[in-house]
Amino acid sequence: MIHAPLRQAGHRRFVIAALAGAAILSSLPVLAHHGWSWAEGEQMELKGTIKTISMAPPHPMLMVTAADGKEWQVDLGNPSQTQRSGFTGDTAKPGEAITALGNRHLDKSKAHMKAVRIVIAGKNYDMYPERIRTN
């Protein structure tokens, strides 16, 4: 027969292990999403007009219509990086011209990029200044 204090200690360890496991598992999609492994190493420049602006977590995002009419998803930095760059939800409006410098999705069928810099009305907003590679 197991004594009550031993049973309680075992139960406590089980609960702690279960909570730790749940925390790790719940963070995996976020970790995978926020890395750079889904993006090409080479940077590209996208010019177009802003269709929509979303400042919602997990990261701010713009939908941009390119000159050819194709709609692109442009991920910005995480909320604090985007704010540090000077870009806020009131910085630009749909219809404004934008140039985005960043890394395109590895899957070329997806019009999706992660911006390291966006330029609106001649002003640079550097999301990832340490990653900017210009010619």
Secondary structure, DSSP 8 states (H G I E B T S, - for coil): ---HHHHHHHHHHHHHHHHHHHHHHHHHHHHHHHSSTTEEEEEEEEEEEEEEEE--TT--EEEEEETTS-EEEEE---HHHHHHHT--TTS--TT-EEEEEEEEESSTTS-EEEEEEEEETTEEEESSGGG----
